[in-house]
Amino acid sequence: IVSTEVESSNMSLVLSTDHEMMTFALNSQHMNMRYVSVFMFMVALKQASS
């Protein structure tokens, strides 16, 4: 139960960071590469938590 709560907390942090990264990616015109990297990271987290 504790680990689930921690993972949930981390996911919220990742989502918040993801928004910042996407904003930066748009500004730096590297959206595709950065979005794929973030997306793969998110998928890996979801797979690890399930």
N, C-alpha and C positions, 0 to 999 in steps of 0.2 A: 504493500500500500504506500509506504514511504517513497519507494523508488518511482511509483506511478505519479505521485504528487510532484516529485522533483522533475521528472520528465515533462510533466505538464507545464511546470514553471519555466523550464528551459525552452520548451516549444514556444511559449509566449515571448520569451526573450529573443528567440530566433526569428519569430515573425516580425517583431519590432525592428530587429537588425536587418531583416530582409527588406523591409520598406525603405530603410536608409540606403541600403546597397542598390536597390532598384532606382532610387532617385539619383544616386551618384552615377549609376550606370547610364541612365538617360543623359545626364549632363556630360559624361565623358565619351558618349557614343560607342560604348562597348557593351550595349544592352544584351545582345545575343549570347556572347561568351559568358558574361557574368550571370545572366539569368539561368543559363544551362547549369552553371556551376552551383548556384544556389538551389536550383530545382533538384539536382542530383543529391545534394546534401540533405535537403528536406526529405526526399524519398528514402535515403539511407536511415535517417532518424526514425521515420515512421516504421520502416521494416525492423529496425533494432528494438523498437518499443512494443512491437506486436508479437 
